[in-house]
Amino acid sequence: MKILHVITSLYTGGAEKLMVDLLPRMQKKGHQVELCIFNGIRTPFFVQLESSGIKIHWFHKGGSVYNPLNVYRLWRLMCKGWDIVHTHNTAPQLFAAFGGVLCSVVLVTTEHNTSNRRRNWKWYAWFDRWMFRQYKEVICISDQAEINHRNHMGDNKNVCTIYNGIDYHKYANAVPVEDIRSLGGKIITNVAGFRYQKDQPTLIKAMKYLPDTYHLCLVGDGERRAEFEALIKEYRLEQRVHLSGLRSDVPEILAASDYIVMCSHFEGLSLSSLEGMASGKPFLADDVDGLREIVKGNGVLFGYKDAEGFADAVLKLDNDTAYRERIVKQCQAKAIRYDISVMTEKYLDVYKKLLG
């Protein structure tokens, strides 16, 4: 099959990480797989994909991914004989739907979250319905994501759930990286883009309730960086909260950490969370849609926006070795069920079904 995936960029994020893990595996199974990104700024994910032999098409460096010219650029690319065009994120979903009107190609999309801001715009609902009708299959990454999508769009037959997958052994067997370990004390790590879906401010505030020997590493970057820097300065945490930027050695960073945390307003099926659960370190998350489903009964849940509750949960783990070891075992047992090889086969099965 000739397959084109389309995403806005290759900055830090679950959908972006999925491209890094999924596309080379599809290619190794004998398919022609290429990627289109709107924002072509080179990131660690860009370099990883390029080095694995995936051809990357990009439209511009920087600027808005909603540039109307991207509709024309994507349409031209879509008309080059693809069997499947598979979109991720809002702008590619919308622009590929426009392009599909003038181009005979099978469209597939993945809904990566349980919610999004568009669903709060009642005036936009008819547009969403039109857009999703252009797709032969809508893949949701968790049961809750499918339930919420159906509640918003109606009970369509072309919706299914395929759980996200991770390279489990890559995270379970990683060797600690020295620059993180050298911070000393106890290291809490969060891997997430600096965008409004995520809730790093709660983690920063939580450091006020933890002893000075605890450090917080925020791995990622994005539009809220200046906001986080101001909050760190306000709480005088410059020596304890570290903005580590975009990194390609995330498995090694997790291996060097003592605790892994995800804190969001909502999630789909968080790849970063599954990777954290695979790492052999205790995993904590706030009690929201998309995190609750995989963490409850495995890792440790704390209240939404509850900075003090998060700090208390960390201290409880620190003070009870048996409890901490039990959490680690439960997390790894959960994470190994989401190995990416299973997801790859299910995606390819969807494509084959649609192509008859």
Secondary structure as GFF3:
##gff-version 3
##sequence-region A 1 356
A	DSSP	beta_strand	2	7	.	.	.	ID=ss1
A	DSSP	alpha_helix	14	28	.	.	.	ID=ss2
A	DSSP	beta_strand	32	39	.	.	.	ID=ss3
A	DSSP	alpha_helix	44	51	.	.	.	ID=ss4
A	DSSP	beta_strand	55	60	.	.	.	ID=ss5
A	DSSP	alpha_helix	69	78	.	.	.	ID=ss6
A	DSSP	beta_strand	84	88	.	.	.	ID=ss7
A	DSSP	alpha_helix	90	101	.	.	.	ID=ss8
A	DSSP	beta_strand	106	111	.	.	.	ID=ss9
A	DSSP	three_ten_helix	117	120	.	.	.	ID=ss10
A	DSSP	three_ten_helix	122	124	.	.	.	ID=ss11
A	DSSP	alpha_helix	125	133	.	.	.	ID=ss12
A	DSSP	beta_strand	137	140	.	.	.	ID=ss13
A	DSSP	alpha_helix	143	153	.	.	.	ID=ss14
A	DSSP	beta_strand	159	161	.	.	.	ID=ss15
A	DSSP	alpha_helix	168	172	.	.	.	ID=ss16
A	DSSP	alpha_helix	178	181	.	.	.	ID=ss17
A	DSSP	beta_strand	186	191	.	.	.	ID=ss18
A	DSSP	alpha_helix	200	206	.	.	.	ID=ss19
A	DSSP	three_ten_helix	207	209	.	.	.	ID=ss20
A	DSSP	beta_strand	214	219	.	.	.	ID=ss21
A	DSSP	alpha_helix	225	234	.	.	.	ID=ss22
A	DSSP	beta_strand	241	245	.	.	.	ID=ss23
A	DSSP	alpha_helix	250	256	.	.	.	ID=ss24
A	DSSP	beta_strand	259	262	.	.	.	ID=ss25
A	DSSP	alpha_helix	271	278	.	.	.	ID=ss26
A	DSSP	beta_strand	283	286	.	.	.	ID=ss27
A	DSSP	alpha_helix	292	295	.	.	.	ID=ss28
A	DSSP	beta_strand	300	302	.	.	.	ID=ss29
A	DSSP	alpha_helix	307	319	.	.	.	ID=ss30
A	DSSP	alpha_helix	321	335	.	.	.	ID=ss31
A	DSSP	three_ten_helix	336	338	.	.	.	ID=ss32
A	DSSP	alpha_helix	340	355	.	.	.	ID=ss33
###
